[in-house]
Amino acid sequence: MPVVFVIALDWTMRSAVRAELREIRVEALGMDSAGDTGRAIASSGLPNVVVLEATAELLGEPRIRNLVQRVPTVLIASCTLRVTLPEAPAILYRPVRVAEIVARVSEFLAHDYAA
């Protein structure tokens, strides 16, 4: 079963994305800090995909920046909050629908398993 980390301070987005991913048989783990992310990696390894809310707090963490460099990431960015975004294969700007996020994750997973 593919694993996706959903890293977001916004718990409503985090829980909605996790619920939709679980409906399509993806193990979606929710977290809101670099510490949570580090513990998840230590216990189960790297995920197949990351969904990351692009906040200054989260992007300021070296462990999260390193994860974004190593794993296909869907960044959820704000049009009003100014942060420097790392390179990522997908950047979606708010307002964004949960279905759009799940569709991007599904594309990455399909590509990963087709390779």
VMD Tcl script that builds the backbone (N, CA, C; Angstrom):
set m [mol new atoms 345]
animate dup $m
set s [atomselect $m all]
$s set {name element resname resid chain x y z} {
  {N N MET 1 A 0.850 -1.178 0.000}
  {CA C MET 1 A 0.000 0.000 0.000}
  {C C MET 1 A 0.895 1.240 0.000}
  {N N PRO 2 A 0.658 2.174 -0.901}
  {CA C PRO 2 A 1.465 3.391 -0.928}
  {C C PRO 2 A 1.237 4.232 0.337}
  {N N VAL 3 A 2.266 4.986 0.694}
  {CA C VAL 3 A 2.218 5.839 1.885}
  {C C VAL 3 A 2.390 7.288 1.454}
  {N N VAL 4 A 1.528 8.149 1.992}
  {CA C VAL 4 A 1.594 9.586 1.728}
  {C C VAL 4 A 1.637 10.314 3.068}
  {N N PHE 5 A 2.585 11.231 3.206}
  {CA C PHE 5 A 2.616 12.113 4.373}
  {C C PHE 5 A 1.825 13.364 4.014}
  {N N VAL 6 A 0.870 13.721 4.855}
  {CA C VAL 6 A 0.122 14.966 4.692}
  {C C VAL 6 A 0.569 15.866 5.841}
  {N N ILE 7 A 1.406 16.848 5.507}
  {CA C ILE 7 A 2.018 17.719 6.515}
  {C C ILE 7 A 1.393 19.095 6.395}
  {N N ALA 8 A 0.635 19.477 7.421}
  {CA C ALA 8 A -0.070 20.758 7.366}
  {C C ALA 8 A -0.403 21.233 8.765}
  {N N LEU 9 A -0.297 22.534 8.969}
  {CA C LEU 9 A -0.746 23.132 10.224}
  {C C LEU 9 A -2.261 23.228 10.245}
  {N N ASP 10 A -2.862 23.387 9.082}
  {CA C ASP 10 A -4.319 23.481 8.939}
  {C C ASP 10 A -4.924 22.084 9.096}
  {N N TRP 11 A -5.467 21.812 10.275}
  {CA C TRP 11 A -5.960 20.447 10.553}
  {C C TRP 11 A -7.157 20.077 9.696}
  {N N THR 12 A -7.959 21.057 9.275}
  {CA C THR 12 A -9.119 20.707 8.451}
  {C C THR 12 A -8.687 20.202 7.082}
  {N N MET 13 A -7.695 20.863 6.493}
  {CA C MET 13 A -7.181 20.397 5.213}
  {C C MET 13 A -6.501 19.047 5.387}
  {N N ARG 14 A -5.696 18.930 6.421}
  {CA C ARG 14 A -4.962 17.687 6.673}
  {C C ARG 14 A -5.915 16.507 6.817}
  {N N SER 15 A -6.956 16.673 7.608}
  {CA C SER 15 A -7.877 15.552 7.836}
  {C C SER 15 A -8.715 15.243 6.596}
  {N N ALA 16 A -9.115 16.259 5.849}
  {CA C ALA 16 A -9.911 16.026 4.639}
  {C C ALA 16 A -9.096 15.299 3.573}
  {N N VAL 17 A -7.848 15.702 3.382}
  {CA C VAL 17 A -6.992 15.051 2.387}
  {C C VAL 17 A -6.716 13.610 2.812}
  {N N ARG 18 A -6.426 13.406 4.089}
  {CA C ARG 18 A -6.172 12.045 4.583}
  {C C ARG 18 A -7.392 11.150 4.350}
  {N N ALA 19 A -8.573 11.662 4.659}
  {CA C ALA 19 A -9.784 10.853 4.501}
  {C C ALA 19 A -9.992 10.448 3.047}
  {N N GLU 20 A -9.811 11.379 2.130}
  {CA C GLU 20 A -9.998 11.066 0.711}
  {C C GLU 20 A -8.944 10.085 0.204}
  {N N LEU 21 A -7.713 10.242 0.652}
  {CA C LEU 21 A -6.664 9.306 0.228}
  {C C LEU 21 A -6.940 7.907 0.763}
  {N N ARG 22 A -7.418 7.822 1.971}
  {CA C ARG 22 A -7.737 6.504 2.539}
  {C C ARG 22 A -8.864 5.826 1.762}
  {N N GLU 23 A -9.764 6.604 1.228}
  {CA C GLU 23 A -10.854 6.044 0.425}
  {C C GLU 23 A -10.337 5.355 -0.833}
  {N N ILE 24 A -9.182 5.796 -1.330}
  {CA C ILE 24 A -8.607 5.167 -2.527}
  {C C ILE 24 A -7.459 4.219 -2.151}
  {N N ARG 25 A -7.482 3.746 -0.927}
  {CA C ARG 25 A -6.537 2.743 -0.427}
  {C C ARG 25 A -5.085 3.222 -0.398}
  {N N VAL 26 A -4.906 4.421 0.102}
  {CA C VAL 26 A -3.580 4.976 0.316}
  {C C VAL 26 A -3.424 5.185 1.817}
  {N N GLU 27 A -2.303 4.741 2.365}
  {CA C GLU 27 A -2.048 4.989 3.773}
  {C C GLU 27 A -1.583 6.432 3.910}
  {N N ALA 28 A -2.448 7.275 4.416}
  {CA C ALA 28 A -2.174 8.705 4.542}
  {C C ALA 28 A -1.919 9.028 6.004}
  {N N LEU 29 A -0.712 9.485 6.285}
  {CA C LEU 29 A -0.328 9.823 7.650}
  {C C LEU 29 A -0.303 11.336 7.798}
  {N N GLY 30 A -1.031 11.841 8.773}
  {CA C GLY 30 A -1.097 13.283 8.995}
  {C C GLY 30 A -0.129 13.732 10.061}
  {N N MET 31 A 0.479 14.879 9.832}
  {CA C MET 31 A 1.406 15.444 10.809}
  {C C MET 31 A 1.442 16.953 10.674}
  {N N ASP 32 A 1.859 17.612 11.764}
  {CA C ASP 32 A 1.871 19.074 11.730}
  {C C ASP 32 A 3.200 19.676 12.167}
  {N N SER 33 A 4.264 18.856 12.181}
  {CA C SER 33 A 5.570 19.385 12.586}
  {C C SER 33 A 6.694 18.547 11.995}
  {N N ALA 34 A 7.896 19.124 12.026}
  {CA C ALA 34 A 9.075 18.396 11.558}
  {C C ALA 34 A 9.368 17.223 12.483}
  {N N GLY 35 A 9.078 17.378 13.760}
  {CA C GLY 35 A 9.285 16.281 14.703}
  {C C GLY 35 A 8.428 15.083 14.364}
  {N N ASP 36 A 7.142 15.331 14.064}
  {CA C ASP 36 A 6.248 14.242 13.656}
  {C C ASP 36 A 6.776 13.562 12.394}
  {N N THR 37 A 7.242 14.367 11.461}
  {CA C THR 37 A 7.755 13.850 10.200}
  {C C THR 37 A 8.975 12.968 10.432}
  {N N GLY 38 A 9.895 13.445 11.269}
  {CA C GLY 38 A 11.094 12.667 11.577}
  {C C GLY 38 A 10.765 11.338 12.229}
  {N N ARG 39 A 9.809 11.340 13.158}
  {CA C ARG 39 A 9.410 10.093 13.819}
  {C C ARG 39 A 8.771 9.124 12.826}
  {N N ALA 40 A 7.957 9.643 11.917}
  {CA C ALA 40 A 7.309 8.782 10.920}
  {C C ALA 40 A 8.339 8.149 9.992}
  {N N ILE 41 A 9.333 8.919 9.583}
  {CA C ILE 41 A 10.384 8.388 8.718}
  {C C ILE 41 A 11.203 7.339 9.468}
  {N N ALA 42 A 11.504 7.610 10.727}
  {CA C ALA 42 A 12.290 6.668 11.523}
  {C C ALA 42 A 11.559 5.339 11.706}
  {N N SER 43 A 10.242 5.396 11.841}
  {CA C SER 43 A 9.501 4.162 12.096}
  {C C SER 43 A 9.094 3.412 10.828}
  {N N SER 44 A 8.835 4.133 9.732}
  {CA C SER 44 A 8.337 3.429 8.547}
  {C C SER 44 A 9.045 3.794 7.244}
  {N N GLY 45 A 10.050 4.640 7.284}
  {CA C GLY 45 A 10.781 4.999 6.072}
  {C C GLY 45 A 10.145 6.158 5.320}
  {N N LEU 46 A 10.699 6.424 4.153}
  {CA C LEU 46 A 10.214 7.542 3.336}
  {C C LEU 46 A 8.860 7.210 2.716}
  {N N PRO 47 A 8.006 8.222 2.561}
  {CA C PRO 47 A 6.725 8.001 1.892}
  {C C PRO 47 A 6.906 7.983 0.383}
  {N N ASN 48 A 5.849 7.579 -0.323}
  {CA C ASN 48 A 5.864 7.633 -1.787}
  {C C ASN 48 A 5.648 9.049 -2.286}
  {N N VAL 49 A 4.819 9.817 -1.561}
  {CA C VAL 49 A 4.470 11.189 -1.935}
  {C C VAL 49 A 4.276 11.994 -0.651}
  {N N VAL 50 A 4.522 13.302 -0.745}
  {CA C VAL 50 A 4.267 14.227 0.360}
  {C C VAL 50 A 3.282 15.286 -0.121}
  {N N VAL 51 A 2.305 15.592 0.726}
  {CA C VAL 51 A 1.450 16.763 0.531}
  {C C VAL 51 A 1.863 17.726 1.639}
  {N N LEU 52 A 2.288 18.938 1.266}
  {CA C LEU 52 A 2.846 19.874 2.236}
  {C C LEU 52 A 2.190 21.241 2.124}
  {N N GLU 53 A 1.659 21.715 3.245}
  {CA C GLU 53 A 1.162 23.088 3.315}
  {C C GLU 53 A 2.392 23.992 3.387}
  {N N ALA 54 A 2.532 24.875 2.424}
  {CA C ALA 54 A 3.733 25.708 2.302}
  {C C ALA 54 A 3.640 26.922 3.215}
  {N N THR 55 A 3.979 26.716 4.496}
  {CA C THR 55 A 4.030 27.809 5.462}
  {C C THR 55 A 5.483 28.074 5.808}
  {N N ALA 56 A 5.765 29.273 6.286}
  {CA C ALA 56 A 7.130 29.621 6.680}
  {C C ALA 56 A 7.613 28.698 7.792}
  {N N GLU 57 A 6.732 28.357 8.716}
  {CA C GLU 57 A 7.105 27.480 9.826}
  {C C GLU 57 A 7.545 26.105 9.334}
  {N N LEU 58 A 6.771 25.500 8.458}
  {CA C LEU 58 A 7.110 24.166 7.964}
  {C C LEU 58 A 8.291 24.195 6.995}
  {N N LEU 59 A 8.299 25.164 6.081}
  {CA C LEU 59 A 9.389 25.235 5.102}
  {C C LEU 59 A 10.707 25.666 5.730}
  {N N GLY 60 A 10.645 26.257 6.924}
  {CA C GLY 60 A 11.855 26.663 7.626}
  {C C GLY 60 A 12.580 25.518 8.305}
  {N N GLU 61 A 11.975 24.353 8.321}
  {CA C GLU 61 A 12.556 23.180 8.978}
  {C C GLU 61 A 13.452 22.413 8.003}
  {N N PRO 62 A 14.724 22.245 8.337}
  {CA C PRO 62 A 15.638 21.513 7.442}
  {C C PRO 62 A 15.171 20.096 7.118}
  {N N ARG 63 A 14.578 19.388 8.096}
  {CA C ARG 63 A 14.124 18.015 7.827}
  {C C ARG 63 A 13.023 17.992 6.773}
  {N N ILE 64 A 12.164 18.993 6.797}
  {CA C ILE 64 A 11.078 19.034 5.811}
  {C C ILE 64 A 11.627 19.443 4.449}
  {N N ARG 65 A 12.518 20.415 4.407}
  {CA C ARG 65 A 13.132 20.804 3.128}
  {C C ARG 65 A 13.867 19.621 2.505}
  {N N ASN 66 A 14.565 18.837 3.306}
  {CA C ASN 66 A 15.270 17.651 2.819}
  {C C ASN 66 A 14.284 16.628 2.266}
  {N N LEU 67 A 13.173 16.448 2.941}
  {CA C LEU 67 A 12.146 15.511 2.483}
  {C C LEU 67 A 11.593 15.936 1.122}
  {N N VAL 68 A 11.341 17.229 0.958}
  {CA C VAL 68 A 10.803 17.763 -0.305}
  {C C VAL 68 A 11.784 17.523 -1.446}
  {N N GLN 69 A 13.076 17.559 -1.164}
  {CA C GLN 69 A 14.088 17.313 -2.199}
  {C C GLN 69 A 14.151 15.844 -2.602}
  {N N ARG 70 A 13.724 14.957 -1.715}
  {CA C ARG 70 A 13.884 13.520 -1.954}
  {C C ARG 70 A 12.622 12.801 -2.409}
  {N N VAL 71 A 11.457 13.385 -2.146}
  {CA C VAL 71 A 10.189 12.699 -2.398}
  {C C VAL 71 A 9.285 13.608 -3.226}
  {N N PRO 72 A 8.568 13.062 -4.227}
  {CA C PRO 72 A 7.626 13.887 -4.989}
  {C C PRO 72 A 6.648 14.582 -4.031}
  {N N THR 73 A 6.511 15.886 -4.216}
  {CA C THR 73 A 5.738 16.690 -3.265}
  {C C THR 73 A 4.700 17.539 -3.964}
  {N N VAL 74 A 3.509 17.573 -3.370}
  {CA C VAL 74 A 2.455 18.488 -3.786}
  {C C VAL 74 A 2.444 19.607 -2.753}
  {N N LEU 75 A 2.872 20.801 -3.163}
  {CA C LEU 75 A 2.863 21.958 -2.264}
  {C C LEU 75 A 1.518 22.657 -2.349}
  {N N ILE 76 A 0.970 22.993 -1.204}
  {CA C ILE 76 A -0.262 23.777 -1.137}
  {C C ILE 76 A 0.153 25.157 -0.648}
  {N N ALA 77 A 0.120 26.138 -1.538}
  {CA C ALA 77 A 0.627 27.473 -1.233}
  {C C ALA 77 A -0.500 28.488 -1.188}
  {N N SER 78 A -0.220 29.560 -0.493}
  {CA C SER 78 A -1.164 30.666 -0.385}
  {C C SER 78 A -0.776 31.757 -1.380}
  {N N CYS 79 A -1.771 32.392 -1.941}
  {CA C CYS 79 A -1.497 33.529 -2.836}
  {C C CYS 79 A -1.174 34.789 -2.041}
  {N N THR 80 A -1.567 34.815 -0.770}
  {CA C THR 80 A -1.371 36.009 0.040}
  {C C THR 80 A -0.193 35.905 0.998}
  {N N LEU 81 A 0.154 34.703 1.419}
  {CA C LEU 81 A 1.274 34.495 2.322}
  {C C LEU 81 A 2.541 34.377 1.495}
  {N N ARG 82 A 3.490 35.246 1.728}
  {CA C ARG 82 A 4.718 35.263 0.928}
  {C C ARG 82 A 5.799 34.421 1.592}
  {N N VAL 83 A 6.066 33.277 0.993}
  {CA C VAL 83 A 7.171 32.423 1.415}
  {C C VAL 83 A 7.904 31.967 0.159}
  {N N THR 84 A 9.186 31.691 0.319}
  {CA C THR 84 A 9.959 31.191 -0.797}
  {C C THR 84 A 9.672 29.703 -0.939}
  {N N LEU 85 A 9.141 29.339 -2.089}
  {CA C LEU 85 A 8.753 27.949 -2.320}
  {C C LEU 85 A 9.913 27.157 -2.890}
  {N N PRO 86 A 10.129 25.959 -2.365}
  {CA C PRO 86 A 11.155 25.103 -2.955}
  {C C PRO 86 A 10.661 24.557 -4.289}
  {N N GLU 87 A 11.573 24.023 -5.073}
  {CA C GLU 87 A 11.157 23.367 -6.312}
  {C C GLU 87 A 10.355 22.130 -5.944}
  {N N ALA 88 A 9.238 21.974 -6.602}
  {CA C ALA 88 A 8.382 20.811 -6.374}
  {C C ALA 88 A 7.672 20.490 -7.677}
  {N N PRO 89 A 7.380 19.220 -7.909}
  {CA C PRO 89 A 6.717 18.858 -9.157}
  {C C PRO 89 A 5.287 19.371 -9.268}
  {N N ALA 90 A 4.670 19.719 -8.136}
  {CA C ALA 90 A 3.301 20.251 -8.188}
  {C C ALA 90 A 3.131 21.318 -7.114}
  {N N ILE 91 A 2.662 22.482 -7.546}
  {CA C ILE 91 A 2.319 23.559 -6.617}
  {C C ILE 91 A 0.886 23.959 -6.913}
  {N N LEU 92 A 0.038 23.818 -5.913}
  {CA C LEU 92 A -1.367 24.210 -6.028}
  {C C LEU 92 A -1.602 25.401 -5.112}
  {N N TYR 93 A -2.279 26.413 -5.635}
  {CA C TYR 93 A -2.533 27.622 -4.851}
  {C C TYR 93 A -3.953 27.626 -4.310}
  {N N ARG 94 A -4.061 28.056 -3.070}
  {CA C ARG 94 A -5.379 28.174 -2.444}
  {C C ARG 94 A -6.159 29.279 -3.117}
  {N N PRO 95 A -7.440 29.157 -3.244}
  {CA C PRO 95 A -8.248 28.041 -2.774}
  {C C PRO 95 A -8.086 26.837 -3.694}
  {N N VAL 96 A -7.980 25.680 -3.075}
  {CA C VAL 96 A -7.803 24.439 -3.809}
  {C C VAL 96 A -8.780 23.411 -3.247}
  {N N ARG 97 A -9.296 22.587 -4.118}
  {CA C ARG 97 A -10.223 21.537 -3.674}
  {C C ARG 97 A -9.440 20.294 -3.281}
  {N N VAL 98 A -9.970 19.586 -2.314}
  {CA C VAL 98 A -9.349 18.344 -1.880}
  {C C VAL 98 A -9.213 17.387 -3.063}
  {N N ALA 99 A -10.199 17.358 -3.933}
  {CA C ALA 99 A -10.157 16.470 -5.105}
  {C C ALA 99 A -8.956 16.790 -5.994}
  {N N GLU 100 A -8.573 18.060 -6.108}
  {CA C GLU 100 A -7.406 18.428 -6.910}
  {C C GLU 100 A -6.123 17.883 -6.286}
  {N N ILE 101 A -6.029 17.968 -4.970}
  {CA C ILE 101 A -4.852 17.466 -4.266}
  {C C ILE 101 A -4.748 15.958 -4.449}
  {N N VAL 102 A -5.852 15.269 -4.239}
  {CA C VAL 102 A -5.871 13.813 -4.365}
  {C C VAL 102 A -5.546 13.393 -5.797}
  {N N ALA 103 A -6.024 14.136 -6.782}
  {CA C ALA 103 A -5.723 13.814 -8.184}
  {C C ALA 103 A -4.223 13.915 -8.449}
  {N N ARG 104 A -3.568 14.942 -7.933}
  {CA C ARG 104 A -2.118 15.080 -8.130}
  {C C ARG 104 A -1.359 13.950 -7.447}
  {N N VAL 105 A -1.772 13.626 -6.227}
  {CA C VAL 105 A -1.134 12.514 -5.514}
  {C C VAL 105 A -1.307 11.228 -6.324}
  {N N SER 106 A -2.494 10.990 -6.832}
  {CA C SER 106 A -2.769 9.787 -7.624}
  {C C SER 106 A -1.886 9.726 -8.859}
  {N N GLU 107 A -1.662 10.862 -9.506}
  {CA C GLU 107 A -0.775 10.908 -10.684}
  {C C GLU 107 A 0.638 10.478 -10.299}
  {N N PHE 108 A 1.140 11.003 -9.192}
  {CA C PHE 108 A 2.495 10.642 -8.744}
  {C C PHE 108 A 2.565 9.157 -8.406}
  {N N LEU 109 A 1.556 8.652 -7.734}
  {CA C LEU 109 A 1.551 7.239 -7.356}
  {C C LEU 109 A 1.491 6.345 -8.594}
  {N N ALA 110 A 0.691 6.722 -9.575}
  {CA C ALA 110 A 0.588 5.932 -10.804}
  {C C ALA 110 A 1.931 5.901 -11.524}
  {N N HIS 111 A 2.608 7.034 -11.559}
  {CA C HIS 111 A 3.908 7.111 -12.210}
  {C C HIS 111 A 4.933 6.270 -11.451}
  {N N ASP 112 A 4.916 6.342 -10.137}
  {CA C ASP 112 A 5.857 5.607 -9.288}
  {C C ASP 112 A 5.701 4.104 -9.478}
  {N N TYR 113 A 4.475 3.627 -9.539}
  {CA C TYR 113 A 4.259 2.197 -9.651}
  {C C TYR 113 A 4.346 1.693 -11.093}
  {N N ALA 114 A 4.281 2.609 -12.055}
  {CA C ALA 114 A 4.413 2.197 -13.463}
  {C C ALA 114 A 5.887 2.044 -13.840}
  {N N ALA 115 A 6.754 2.720 -13.094}
  {CA C ALA 115 A 8.198 2.711 -13.421}
  {C C ALA 115 A 8.871 1.398 -13.098}
}
mol reanalyze $m
mol bondsrecalc $m
mol representation Tube
mol addrep $m
